Structures are given as structure tokens and as C-alpha cells.
Amino acid sequence: MTRIFLVVLVLFLTACSTQEEGDFKTAQKNISQGKYKVALGYLDRVIKRNAQTDYPLEAAREAARIAFFELKDYEKTIEYHRFIVLHSQSEKERLESQKQIAEIYFNNLQNYQASIVEFSKLQQMPHTDLEAAQYRMNVARAQYYMNNFFQAESEIDSLLRLKADDNIRFSALMLKGNILVAKKEFTKAIDIFKGLIDKYPQRSMQENVGLTLAVCYEENDNFKEAIKVLEAYRGKYNPPEYIELRIKRLQERMKNAPGAKGFRK
């Protein structure tokens, strides 16, 4: 009886493997012809069987690639990466798929709440200090985009206590400055932006940190300092007329400010 059962089991597994192989090859043929939706249907059939062969995982990898790059179907792409996270024997592959899930929610779907959940999962997986800082940076951005300024600032402060390279530290401090601006804490924001300009002058010029600093000075009615900052951008900002208009407007505001005794250029 046992022998008969084993024979039937072998025949069944062979039939499943043959069917999966056939569906996978048909999918590949449709891919080569640019019939991506048809191909995805065959790959889904392979994945749903989830038999103990290499085909389901290979199908999930190929389906994720097609759904993302060819069909721009980001929800489906996430489904395929979740399958890989659950079934791949490779820790590196599981980690990479989890990263893809988090980044798709953040960058492609702008579903910031979901991205926070997925980046939090990454923090529980093996990671370097640099990766930990990147994950926190993305969580902070997500919180900022949802106007959760307290949570965003808390994430930034935690990030700044980690070992992070200058690129991440610059981005983190820039975001903290923007959070303070959103909270209308302009004096604190000024300290952040001035520190960035002093420590990262070239990057700050490229990122137009000075323009944001000028806005902070203006909001604090410190028109003289705002003009001084903007003057550093003369000849360095395109279009140049924008800087001249900003300076002229600030000069008018300073001249008309309560208590002003006139303004001489």
C-alpha cells in the first residue's frame, strides 16, 4: 500500500512540475513578444500553485520585474515581493524584496503610513548603521509628509545619534530645519540652516539652503539679514531676476516697516 502511495505521489509531483514548467515557458514566450499582461497571468498560475519546486520563486521574481517596469502596477509588484520575502531561502533576497516593498509604498504610491510599517520591518532585519540611518530618514520624511512634525523630528534626532555619512546628516538636518519652519519656529530653523551653510557650503549652495534661510529671516522681520543672504546668490541662481525681485521686495518691506526711518541703499 505504501509503495502504491509513493508511486502516486511521484506521478502527482511530476505532473505539477511539468505543468509549472509549461506555464513558465509560455509566460517567457509572451514576455518576448511584449504581451506582459498575458505573461503575468501564466506567472500567477505558477505562483499560486506554490509547489515545492524552483518555479514559483522564479515566477515571482519575473512577475515583480514585469509588474514594476513594464506595467507600472505597483500593488501587484508588492504582492510578488511579499511572496519572495515569505518563501525565499536567501536572506539577501528577502531583505532586498522588503526594501522594494517599502520604497514602492514611499516613492511610487505615496502611501506614507504603509511605508512607515515596511521601513520599521527593515529595522528588525539585519542591517548596517548606514542602512539604519537611511530607514529612519525615510520614516522621518514620511511622518513629515503626513504633517506629523513631532514624530518626524523625533526620528531625525534618533538618526543624528547614529553613525551616518555626511550626505545623510545633511539631509537629516535639512529636514529638521524644514520641520521647524512648518512649526513656525523660525529662530531655531535659522540656527539649523546657518550651521548647514557653514559646514556644507557647496552642498548648501546647490540645495539653495540660503533661500530658505532668507525666508526664515523675513518671517522674523529681520529684513536686513534676509537681504544679506540673498545677495550671496546674485549671479548664481537661475533665473537671476528672481533674486533681484526678492531683494527689491524685502527692501520695500524694510522701508515700510513700523518704526522705519526710511531706507538708503
C-alpha positions as a Markdown table, in Angstrom:
| # | Residue | x | y | z |
|---|---|---|---|---|
| 1 | Met | 0.0 | 0.0 | 0.0 |
| 2 | Thr | 2.8 | 2.4 | 1.0 |
| 3 | Arg | 4.6 | 1.6 | -2.3 |
| 4 | Ile | 1.5 | 2.5 | -4.3 |
| 5 | Phe | 1.1 | 5.7 | -2.4 |
| 6 | Leu | 4.7 | 6.7 | -3.2 |
| 7 | Val | 4.2 | 6.0 | -6.9 |
| 8 | Val | 1.0 | 8.1 | -7.0 |
| 9 | Leu | 2.8 | 10.9 | -5.1 |
| 10 | Val | 5.8 | 10.9 | -7.5 |
| 11 | Leu | 3.4 | 10.9 | -10.5 |
| 12 | Phe | 1.4 | 13.8 | -9.0 |
| 13 | Leu | 4.6 | 15.9 | -8.3 |
| 14 | Thr | 5.9 | 15.2 | -11.8 |
| 15 | Ala | 2.6 | 16.3 | -13.3 |
| 16 | Cys | 2.6 | 19.5 | -11.2 |
| 17 | Ser | 6.3 | 20.2 | -12.1 |
| 18 | Thr | 5.5 | 19.6 | -15.8 |
| 19 | Gln | 2.5 | 22.0 | -15.7 |
| 20 | Glu | 4.5 | 24.7 | -13.9 |
| 21 | Glu | 7.3 | 24.4 | -16.4 |
| 22 | Gly | 4.9 | 24.6 | -19.2 |
| 23 | Asp | 3.2 | 27.7 | -17.8 |
| 24 | Phe | 6.6 | 29.3 | -17.0 |
| 25 | Lys | 7.8 | 28.8 | -20.6 |
| 26 | Thr | 4.6 | 30.1 | -22.0 |
| 27 | Ala | 5.0 | 33.2 | -19.9 |
| 28 | Gln | 8.5 | 33.7 | -21.1 |
| 29 | Lys | 7.3 | 33.4 | -24.7 |
| 30 | Asn | 4.7 | 36.1 | -24.1 |
| 31 | Ile | 7.3 | 38.3 | -22.5 |
| 32 | Ser | 9.5 | 38.1 | -25.5 |
| 33 | Gln | 6.5 | 39.2 | -27.6 |
| 34 | Gly | 5.7 | 42.1 | -25.3 |
| 35 | Lys | 2.5 | 40.5 | -24.1 |
| 36 | Tyr | 3.2 | 41.4 | -20.5 |
| 37 | Lys | -0.4 | 41.1 | -19.1 |
| 38 | Val | -0.8 | 37.7 | -20.7 |
| 39 | Ala | 2.6 | 36.6 | -19.3 |
| 40 | Leu | 1.6 | 37.8 | -15.8 |
| 41 | Gly | -1.4 | 35.5 | -15.9 |
| 42 | Tyr | 0.7 | 32.5 | -16.5 |
| 43 | Leu | 3.2 | 33.5 | -13.9 |
| 44 | Asp | 0.4 | 34.0 | -11.4 |
| 45 | Arg | -0.7 | 30.4 | -12.1 |
| 46 | Val | 2.8 | 29.1 | -11.3 |
| 47 | Ile | 3.0 | 31.2 | -8.1 |
| 48 | Lys | -0.5 | 30.2 | -6.8 |
| 49 | Arg | 0.3 | 26.5 | -7.0 |
| 50 | Asn | 3.3 | 27.2 | -4.7 |
| 51 | Ala | 4.6 | 23.6 | -5.3 |
| 52 | Gln | 7.9 | 22.5 | -3.9 |
| 53 | Thr | 9.9 | 23.5 | -7.0 |
| 54 | Asp | 12.0 | 26.4 | -8.0 |
| 55 | Tyr | 9.4 | 27.7 | -10.4 |
| 56 | Pro | 7.1 | 29.7 | -8.0 |
| 57 | Leu | 10.0 | 31.8 | -6.8 |
| 58 | Glu | 11.4 | 32.3 | -10.2 |
| 59 | Ala | 7.9 | 33.3 | -11.5 |
| 60 | Ala | 7.6 | 35.8 | -8.6 |
| 61 | Arg | 10.9 | 37.4 | -9.5 |
| 62 | Glu | 10.0 | 37.7 | -13.1 |
| 63 | Ala | 6.4 | 38.9 | -12.3 |
| 64 | Ala | 7.8 | 41.6 | -9.9 |
| 65 | Arg | 10.1 | 42.8 | -12.7 |
| 66 | Ile | 7.3 | 43.0 | -15.3 |
| 67 | Ala | 4.7 | 44.5 | -13.0 |
| 68 | Phe | 7.1 | 47.3 | -11.9 |
| 69 | Phe | 9.0 | 48.2 | -15.1 |
| 70 | Glu | 6.6 | 47.2 | -17.9 |
| 71 | Leu | 3.1 | 47.6 | -16.4 |
| 72 | Lys | 3.7 | 50.1 | -13.6 |
| 73 | Asp | 1.3 | 48.0 | -11.5 |
| 74 | Tyr | 2.9 | 48.8 | -8.1 |
| 75 | Glu | 0.3 | 47.0 | -5.9 |
| 76 | Lys | 0.9 | 43.8 | -7.8 |
| 77 | Thr | 4.7 | 44.3 | -7.6 |
| 78 | Ile | 4.3 | 44.5 | -3.8 |
| 79 | Glu | 2.4 | 41.2 | -3.8 |
| 80 | Tyr | 5.2 | 39.4 | -5.7 |
| 81 | His | 7.9 | 40.8 | -3.4 |
| 82 | Arg | 5.8 | 39.7 | -0.3 |
| 83 | Phe | 5.8 | 36.2 | -1.8 |
| 84 | Ile | 9.6 | 36.3 | -2.1 |
| 85 | Val | 10.0 | 37.6 | 1.5 |
| 86 | Leu | 7.9 | 34.6 | 2.7 |
| 87 | His | 9.4 | 31.9 | 0.6 |
| 88 | Ser | 13.0 | 32.7 | -0.5 |
| 89 | Gln | 15.8 | 30.8 | 1.3 |
| 90 | Ser | 18.1 | 33.7 | 0.6 |
| 91 | Glu | 18.4 | 36.2 | 3.4 |
| 92 | Lys | 19.8 | 38.7 | 1.0 |
| 93 | Glu | 16.9 | 38.3 | -1.4 |
| 94 | Arg | 14.3 | 38.6 | 1.4 |
| 95 | Leu | 16.0 | 41.8 | 2.5 |
| 96 | Glu | 16.1 | 43.2 | -1.0 |
| 97 | Ser | 12.4 | 42.4 | -1.6 |
| 98 | Gln | 11.4 | 44.0 | 1.8 |
| 99 | Lys | 13.3 | 47.2 | 0.7 |
| 100 | Gln | 11.5 | 47.2 | -2.6 |
| 101 | Ile | 8.1 | 47.0 | -0.8 |
| 102 | Ala | 9.0 | 49.9 | 1.5 |
| 103 | Glu | 10.3 | 52.1 | -1.3 |
| 104 | Ile | 7.3 | 51.4 | -3.6 |
| 105 | Tyr | 4.9 | 52.5 | -0.9 |
| 106 | Phe | 7.0 | 55.6 | -0.3 |
| 107 | Asn | 8.1 | 56.7 | -3.8 |
| 108 | Asn | 5.5 | 55.2 | -6.2 |
| 109 | Leu | 2.3 | 55.0 | -4.2 |
| 110 | Gln | 3.0 | 57.9 | -1.7 |
| 111 | Asn | 1.3 | 55.7 | 0.9 |
| 112 | Tyr | 3.4 | 57.1 | 3.7 |
| 113 | Gln | 1.6 | 55.3 | 6.5 |
| 114 | Ala | 2.2 | 51.9 | 4.9 |
| 115 | Ser | 5.8 | 52.8 | 4.1 |
| 116 | Ile | 6.5 | 53.5 | 7.8 |
| 117 | Val | 5.3 | 50.0 | 8.6 |
| 118 | Glu | 7.5 | 48.5 | 6.0 |
| 119 | Phe | 10.6 | 50.5 | 6.9 |
| 120 | Ser | 10.0 | 49.5 | 10.5 |
| 121 | Lys | 10.2 | 45.9 | 9.4 |
| 122 | Leu | 13.5 | 46.6 | 7.8 |
| 123 | Gln | 14.8 | 47.9 | 11.1 |
| 124 | Gln | 14.1 | 44.4 | 12.6 |
| 125 | Met | 16.1 | 42.7 | 9.8 |
| 126 | Pro | 19.9 | 42.6 | 9.6 |
| 127 | His | 21.3 | 46.0 | 8.7 |
| 128 | Thr | 24.3 | 48.3 | 8.9 |
| 129 | Asp | 24.5 | 51.6 | 10.7 |
| 130 | Leu | 24.2 | 53.4 | 7.4 |
| 131 | Glu | 21.1 | 51.4 | 6.4 |
| 132 | Ala | 19.6 | 52.1 | 9.9 |
| 133 | Ala | 20.1 | 55.8 | 9.3 |
| 134 | Gln | 18.6 | 55.6 | 5.8 |
| 135 | Tyr | 15.5 | 53.8 | 7.1 |
| 136 | Arg | 15.0 | 56.4 | 9.9 |
| 137 | Met | 15.4 | 59.1 | 7.3 |
| 138 | Asn | 12.6 | 57.7 | 5.2 |
| 139 | Val | 10.4 | 57.2 | 8.2 |
| 140 | Ala | 11.0 | 60.8 | 9.2 |
| 141 | Arg | 10.2 | 62.0 | 5.7 |
| 142 | Ala | 7.0 | 60.0 | 5.7 |
| 143 | Gln | 5.9 | 61.5 | 9.0 |
| 144 | Tyr | 6.8 | 65.0 | 7.7 |
| 145 | Tyr | 4.7 | 64.5 | 4.6 |
| 146 | Met | 1.8 | 63.5 | 6.8 |
| 147 | Asn | 2.3 | 66.6 | 8.9 |
| 148 | Asn | 3.3 | 64.5 | 11.9 |
| 149 | Phe | 6.0 | 67.0 | 12.8 |
| 150 | Phe | 6.7 | 65.8 | 16.4 |
| 151 | Gln | 7.2 | 62.2 | 15.2 |
| 152 | Ala | 9.3 | 63.4 | 12.3 |
| 153 | Glu | 11.6 | 65.4 | 14.5 |
| 154 | Ser | 11.9 | 62.6 | 16.9 |
| 155 | Glu | 13.1 | 60.3 | 14.1 |
| 156 | Ile | 15.6 | 62.9 | 13.0 |
| 157 | Asp | 17.0 | 63.3 | 16.5 |
| 158 | Ser | 17.4 | 59.5 | 16.8 |
| 159 | Leu | 19.1 | 59.4 | 13.3 |
| 160 | Leu | 21.6 | 62.1 | 14.3 |
| 161 | Arg | 22.7 | 59.9 | 17.2 |
| 162 | Leu | 23.7 | 57.1 | 14.8 |
| 163 | Lys | 26.8 | 56.8 | 12.7 |
| 164 | Ala | 25.8 | 58.3 | 9.4 |
| 165 | Asp | 27.7 | 59.8 | 6.4 |
| 166 | Asp | 27.7 | 63.5 | 5.6 |
| 167 | Asn | 25.1 | 63.0 | 2.9 |
| 168 | Ile | 22.5 | 61.6 | 5.3 |
| 169 | Arg | 23.5 | 64.1 | 8.0 |
| 170 | Phe | 23.0 | 67.0 | 5.6 |
| 171 | Ser | 19.6 | 65.6 | 4.5 |
| 172 | Ala | 18.5 | 65.0 | 8.1 |
| 173 | Leu | 19.4 | 68.5 | 9.3 |
| 174 | Met | 17.8 | 70.0 | 6.2 |
| 175 | Leu | 14.6 | 68.1 | 7.0 |
| 176 | Lys | 14.8 | 69.1 | 10.7 |
| 177 | Gly | 15.1 | 72.8 | 9.5 |
| 178 | Asn | 12.0 | 72.3 | 7.3 |
| 179 | Ile | 10.1 | 70.8 | 10.2 |
| 180 | Leu | 10.9 | 73.8 | 12.3 |
| 181 | Val | 9.8 | 76.1 | 9.5 |
| 182 | Ala | 6.5 | 74.2 | 9.3 |
| 183 | Lys | 6.1 | 74.6 | 13.1 |
| 184 | Lys | 6.9 | 78.3 | 12.7 |
| 185 | Glu | 9.9 | 78.0 | 15.0 |
| 186 | Phe | 11.9 | 80.3 | 12.7 |
| 187 | Thr | 14.7 | 81.2 | 15.2 |
| 188 | Lys | 15.6 | 77.5 | 15.7 |
| 189 | Ala | 15.3 | 76.9 | 11.9 |
| 190 | Ile | 17.8 | 79.8 | 11.3 |
| 191 | Asp | 20.3 | 78.1 | 13.6 |
| 192 | Ile | 20.0 | 74.9 | 11.6 |
| 193 | Phe | 20.3 | 76.4 | 8.2 |
| 194 | Lys | 23.2 | 78.7 | 9.2 |
| 195 | Gly | 25.0 | 75.6 | 10.5 |
| 196 | Leu | 24.5 | 73.8 | 7.3 |
| 197 | Ile | 25.8 | 76.7 | 5.2 |
| 198 | Asp | 28.9 | 76.9 | 7.5 |
| 199 | Lys | 29.6 | 73.1 | 7.4 |
| 200 | Tyr | 28.5 | 72.2 | 3.9 |
| 201 | Pro | 28.9 | 75.4 | 1.9 |
| 202 | Gln | 28.9 | 73.8 | -1.6 |
| 203 | Arg | 26.1 | 71.4 | -1.0 |
| 204 | Ser | 24.1 | 74.2 | 0.7 |
| 205 | Met | 24.5 | 76.4 | -2.4 |
| 206 | Gln | 23.4 | 73.6 | -4.7 |
| 207 | Glu | 20.4 | 72.9 | -2.5 |
| 208 | Asn | 19.5 | 76.6 | -2.1 |
| 209 | Val | 19.6 | 76.4 | 1.6 |
| 210 | Gly | 20.2 | 80.2 | 1.7 |
| 211 | Leu | 16.8 | 80.9 | 0.1 |
| 212 | Thr | 15.1 | 79.0 | 2.9 |
| 213 | Leu | 17.3 | 80.8 | 5.4 |
| 214 | Ala | 16.2 | 84.2 | 3.9 |
| 215 | Val | 12.6 | 83.2 | 4.2 |
| 216 | Cys | 13.2 | 82.5 | 7.9 |
| 217 | Tyr | 14.8 | 85.9 | 8.5 |
| 218 | Glu | 11.9 | 87.5 | 6.6 |
| 219 | Glu | 9.3 | 85.7 | 8.8 |
| 220 | Asn | 11.2 | 87.1 | 11.8 |
| 221 | Asp | 11.0 | 90.6 | 10.3 |
| 222 | Asn | 14.8 | 90.6 | 10.0 |
| 223 | Phe | 14.8 | 92.1 | 6.5 |
| 224 | Lys | 18.4 | 93.2 | 6.6 |
| 225 | Glu | 19.8 | 89.7 | 7.2 |
| 226 | Ala | 17.4 | 88.3 | 4.6 |
| 227 | Ile | 18.8 | 90.7 | 2.0 |
| 228 | Lys | 22.3 | 89.9 | 3.0 |
| 229 | Val | 21.7 | 86.2 | 2.5 |
| 230 | Leu | 20.1 | 86.7 | -0.9 |
| 231 | Glu | 22.9 | 88.9 | -2.1 |
| 232 | Ala | 25.2 | 85.9 | -1.9 |
| 233 | Tyr | 23.0 | 84.3 | -4.7 |
| 234 | Arg | 23.4 | 87.2 | -7.2 |
| 235 | Gly | 24.8 | 85.7 | -10.4 |
| 236 | Lys | 24.5 | 82.1 | -9.0 |
| 237 | Tyr | 20.7 | 81.5 | -9.3 |
| 238 | Asn | 18.7 | 80.9 | -12.4 |
| 239 | Pro | 16.6 | 82.9 | -13.3 |
| 240 | Pro | 18.7 | 85.8 | -11.8 |
| 241 | Glu | 15.6 | 88.1 | -11.9 |
| 242 | Tyr | 14.1 | 86.0 | -9.1 |
| 243 | Ile | 16.8 | 87.1 | -6.6 |
| 244 | Glu | 16.6 | 90.7 | -7.7 |
| 245 | Leu | 12.8 | 90.7 | -7.2 |
| 246 | Arg | 13.2 | 89.1 | -3.8 |
| 247 | Ile | 15.7 | 91.7 | -2.7 |
| 248 | Lys | 13.6 | 94.6 | -4.0 |
| 249 | Arg | 10.5 | 93.3 | -2.2 |
| 250 | Leu | 12.5 | 93.0 | 1.1 |
| 251 | Gln | 13.9 | 96.5 | 0.7 |
| 252 | Glu | 10.4 | 97.8 | 0.3 |
| 253 | Arg | 9.2 | 95.9 | 3.3 |
| 254 | Met | 12.1 | 97.2 | 5.4 |
| 255 | Lys | 11.4 | 100.8 | 4.3 |
| 256 | Asn | 7.7 | 100.5 | 5.2 |
| 257 | Ala | 8.1 | 98.5 | 8.4 |
| 258 | Pro | 6.7 | 100.2 | 11.6 |
| 259 | Gly | 9.3 | 102.4 | 13.1 |
| 260 | Ala | 11.5 | 102.6 | 10.0 |
| 261 | Lys | 13.1 | 106.0 | 9.3 |
| 262 | Gly | 13.5 | 105.3 | 5.6 |
| 263 | Phe | 15.9 | 103.2 | 3.7 |
| 264 | Arg | 19.0 | 104.1 | 1.9 |
| 265 | Lys | 20.7 | 101.6 | -0.4 |
